[in-house]
Amino acid sequence: MGTPEALVAAGLPPLARAAWVEVNLDAIAQNVRSLKSHLPTGGHLDVVLKANAYGLGAVEVARAALAAGARAILVATIDEAIALRDAEIRAPLRVLWRVPREYLPRAAALEIGVPATSPAVVTEILSADLTGNRPLVVDVEVDTGLGRDGILPDQLADEVERLRAAHPRIELRGIWSHLTAAEDVARSTAQAQRLNDAADALGDPDLRRGLERHLVGSGGLLTIGGGEHVARVGIALFGVVPNALRPSRSAEQIGIAPVYQLIARPVRIATLPAGHGVGYGPHFVAERPSRIITLPMGYADGISYHDKGKAEVLLRGVRLPVVGSIAMDSITIDATDHPANDLSERDDVIFIGRSGDDEIQPVDVARRRATITNEVSTSFTSRLARVYMRGGRPVAICALNESAP
């Protein structure tokens, strides 16, 4: 029984079309436990679920990560955070980028932490009307070298004092920074020292002790994380080795497993005569009688138009080329040389994932697109249903229309 049939058997809504992203919640749990083991005893693993959990669905991923031992959820924007609260995610929740002043009262009411990322943002936070709300939880970002956001170290003491003076309307929780090149241990260590020096320069010893410090993400956890108390992990949570560490570290060494697959089923299998075109252009013309399979996903789903002439898929463990142009709603593959003569509309065609003894990984897709792995899954659009698996069975689905017909 394949996933579309298993969804119906489980009483879940059927797929609106035969193309979906499959998310393994067991792998999420395994990765949380494995990544947390890289921290010292008592360390905290916070998971970064911005961009809808890197395209995989923030609500279900958050639930799985928290159940496995993650402490907090970090997102990029206030609307991402509100969506998680609306889904009854009650864990600590923090936003990493500036929250507009108009949303600060709501952030306080929903116990969503916000960042102080510059002196101007501190002023904005102080000017917010927080009357009648819980204290607004604030983490202060320090620019230790990345150069794109954060308060400069020599300004930190003054800005912290401004925020501290607003107690109890504002509750200072921590100070943090962001590594610029996690694979460069010397540079990362220097950034850690700058963060610690800036924090240690704060006047009040009780304040210094009370502010949590956090610096490392997925890459930093695996290079300098052995001495850190907190890690904010994103891409590694999904079983993908951070780009800069890939030459020297493997997923097996780190102890993380692949989390997602991109799968589709044929909507047509046809043998076209020699000379027949395939798709717009046509960019592919059959030089021999050719078995062409059409899949119901295209560039409106996150398949790059530039995959034309380069992408491959797996079908029953056999690697096949994508041919013709990438359309908005479809791609076509050439299965002429596939040894099976009984291919059907019930076959799973793997764009990302494993089939038989072969596998197409997110890094393979990223390399042919000349991009990074983070962009691969964040390109998946809402038209692709996310199907969540546990114990090899579907347990939830997130789709544009989740109601069965």
N, C-alpha and C positions, 0 to 999 in steps of 0.2 A: 504494500500500500504506500503510495507516494504522499507527499505533503498535501496536495489539493484534496485527495480522498480522505486523508487523516483529519483534516479540518472539519469536514462534514461529519465524519464518524464521531468526532469529539463534541459535536453540537456547536461548533464555532461558525461564524459566517463564512460562506464560500468565497473564494477569490473572484473578484470581478473580471479578471483576466489572468492568463497563465504566465505571470511574471511576478517575482517576489524576491524580497531579501529575507533570508533565513538567519535568525539570531539565536545562538546557542547560549542559553542562560546558565547552563552548567559550566561552560567555559568562562563566562564572566565571573562566576563564583571562584573557580580555580585560580583565575588570574589575580583576583583581589587577594586571596590567601598567599599566593606565591610572591606578589609584589610587596605585600606587607612584611613578609619574612626578610626582605632586604633591609628593613629598618631595625634599629636597636629595640630591645625589649621595651614595651610600653609606647612605642612610636605609633603615630596616627597616619592612616592612609585616607586622604581626601580625593574624591574622584571628580575629574573635570568633564562635565557632560554638556558643554556648550555645543551650539549648532545641532540641537536635538540629539545629543549623545553621538556626535560625529556622524550624524545621519542615520543612526540605528534605532532611535526612539528613546527619549530621555526617561519617560515614566517607568517603563518596564526594566530598563537597564538600571535605573536608580534603585528600584526595589530589590533587584538581584544583588547589586553591589553592596547595599546596606545590610542585607540579610547575611552576606558573607563576611562582614566585618569592616567595611568602609565606615568612616566616621561622619563625613560631611559631603555635601554636593556643591560643586562650584560651577557657575555658568557665566556667560559673557554679559548678558543683558538682563535688565529687570523684568522684561516680559517673559523671558525664559524661566526666571525664578518664580514669577507669579503662576505660570502654567503648572509648575511642579507643586506649588502649594494648593492650587485648585484640584490637583490629582491626589491630595491628601498625603503628600510626602512631608512628614513632620520632622525629619532630621535637620541638623544645622545646614543652612543654605546661605551661600555667599555669592555676590556678584563681583566680577573681576574688572569690569570697565565702569566708567563714570555713569552714575544714575542721575538723570535730570531732576532738578529740584522739585518739580511737580509730583514726582513719584516717591520722594523720600518719606512723606507721612505714611504711605501705603507700605513701604519697605519696613518701617518701624512697626506698624500694626501686624504685619505678617512675620515678624522676626527674621527678616532677610538682611544679612550683613551687606554693607556697601563699602566701596573703597574710597579712600582719600588719596587722589593720584596727582595732585598739584596744589600749590597754594590757592589758586583760583577755585578749585573744587572744595577745599576746606572752607573758604568763604561762602560758597554756595550751600554747603551742608549746615553751616552755622546760621544761615539766613532762613532755613526751612522752618515752617510752622509745624512743630511736632506736638502741639497742645493736645492733651488727652491720650497720647499714644504711649506705648512702651518706649524705653530708651532705644535710640537708633544705634545699632551695633556698627562700629567702624573699624576697618583694618587700614593701616597707613602703608601705602606702597612707597618704597625707596628706590630711586634710580641708582643702581650700583654698577651700571655699565651698558645696559641694553639701549638706553638713549631714546626710547620712544614714549615713556610715561614714567610717572613717579616723582616724588619729592627728592631733590638733591640732598645728599647727606648733611651738608652744612646748613640746610634750612630745616632739618628734621626736628630739632629740639623746639624751635619756635612754633612750628605748625602743630606738633604734639601738644604743646602747652596751650595753644588756642583751643584745640579740641577738648583738652582735659578741663579747661575752665568752664565748659558748657555742661559738665556733669550736674545733674543726673539725666539731662535730656539726651546726652550722647555717652555711649559706653565704648571706650577704647578696648579692642579685643586683641589686636596683634599688629605686627609690622612684617612686611614681606617684600621680596624682590623677585626678579626673574633672570635666570641665566641666559647669557647671550650665545654660548657655545658649550653645551653640556659635555661634549666629547673632549674638550680642552681642559684637562684637570687643573692645570696651573691657573688658567684664567678663571675657572669656576671657583677654585679655592680662594683666589684674590677677591672675587665678588662676595663670597661668604664672609671673608674678613671685613670687607667694607660694611656689610650689613651689620655685623656684630659690633664693629667699632662705633657705627652711628647709634646703635641701640644702647651701647654701654655709655655713650656720652650724655644720655638723658639724665637729668639731675637727680631725680628721686629714685633711690634703690628699690623701693616697693613697686614703683611704676615699671622699672626695668624687669623685675622678676615677674610682674603680672602680665606682661605683653608676650604673647606667643610669637615666635619667629618662624617663618617658613620661606623657603627659597627654591627647593628642587622640584622639577617636574619628572616626567618619565625618564628622560635622559640623565638628569642629575641624580636621580635615585640610584641609577646603575653605575655611576662614576664616583660621586662624593657622598652618596646618601647614607653610607654606613655611620656617619656621625650626626645625621640630622634627626630631629624629633618628629618632623612632619614632612610628608611628600604629597604633592598635587599631581596625580597621574591622569593622563588623557589617553594618548594613542596606545600605550602599552596595555591598558586595560582591555583593549580589543584584540590582543594577541599579535600586535604589529610592533616590530622592533623600531625604536626611534631612528629616523633617517640617518642621522650623523653617526650612530653607533653600529649600523648594519655591517660595515666591513669587519668589525672585530667581535660582534656578539650575535648569537643566534637566539631564536625564540626558545629552542630547547635548553640552551644554557641558562636563560633567564627563568625558565619555568612557566612560560605563558603559552596558551593554545589559541588557535584561530577561533574567532567568535562568529564571523558572518560569511554567508555565501550569497551570490547573486545567481538566480536560477530562472529559467523560462522553459516553456514547453512549446513545441511547434504549433503554429496555426495552419500551416500548409506544408506538405512535402510533395514536390513535383519534379518529374524528370523533363528537363527542357532540351530541345534539340540544339545541335551545334549552330552557332550564329545568333542565338537568342540572347537578348540583353537582360540584365538584372538591375533594377533600380533606376534612379534618375541618372541621366547622362547619355547612355548608360556607362557607368564606370567599370562595369564588368560585362564581358560578352563571352558566352560559353564557346570554348574551342572544340568541344566534344559534347555528346549527350551528357547532361549534368544533373545530378540530383540536388536540388536547391531547397533548403529548409528556411521558412520564414518564422522569425520569433517576434512576439508582440511587445517589444520594448525598443526605444530609440533615444535620440538625444534629449527628448523631453523628460526622460527618466534618469539621466545621468550618464548615458553612454556617449562619450565624446564624439563629435562629428569627425575629429581627427583620428579616430580609431580606424577610419576607412583604409583598407588595404594593409592594416597592421594587426588588428585584433584576431584572437583565436578563442575557441570555445572547446569544451570537453563534452563528448557524448559517448556514453558507455566506455569511458576510459580512453577514447581515441581523440586526439587533438585535430581540430578542423578549422579552416580559415573562414573568417568573416569576409564576404565578398560584396561588391557593389557599394553604393553610398549608404551612409547612416541616415535614415529618415527620422522624422519626429517620433513616429510610433512603431518603427520596425527596423530590424536588421535581418540580413540574409546570410546563410552559411552554405558552403559547398561541401556536401556529404558524399560526393561521387565515389571517393576512395574509401569510404567506411566499409568494413568487411561485412557488416550485418545487412541482410536484405529485408528485415522486418521492422525497420525504424517506424515509429508511429507518433501520434499526437500525445501519447502518454509517457514519452521519454523525457527525462529531465536533461536539459542542456545547461551546462555550467559555464557561466561567464567568469565568476570568481568562486573558487572552492575546489573541492576534491572530487574526482570521479575515477574509480578503479585505482590504479597505481600512480596516476598523474594528478597534478595540482596546478592551478593558476592562482597565484597569491596576489594580494593587493599591490605588493611591490612590483610584480610583473606588469600590472596595468599602469602603475605610476611611471615606470621606466619608459614604456613605449609612448607615453604622453608627455615625457620630459617634465614631470611634476613630482610632487611628494605624495606619500601614501595618505596623509591626512586629507588631501583633496579628493581622493577616490570615493570614499564613503560619504563625505559631506556633499558630494554631487548628486547623491540619490534624491530624487524628488518625492513629493508626497503621493504621486500616482502609483508608486511601487508599494504594495502592501508589505509590512514588516510582520513576519510570522515568527513567534517566539517559541522555542523548543526547550523542553526539559525532559531528561530521560529518553530522548529520541522521539518524543511526541509533542505535537503542538498544544500549547497551553493558553495562548492569547494571540490576538491579531490586532494590528493597528492599520487601518485602511481609510481611504477617503469616505467610504460608506461601509460602516461596520454592521449594518443591519441586513440580515438574510432576506432575500426576496420572498 
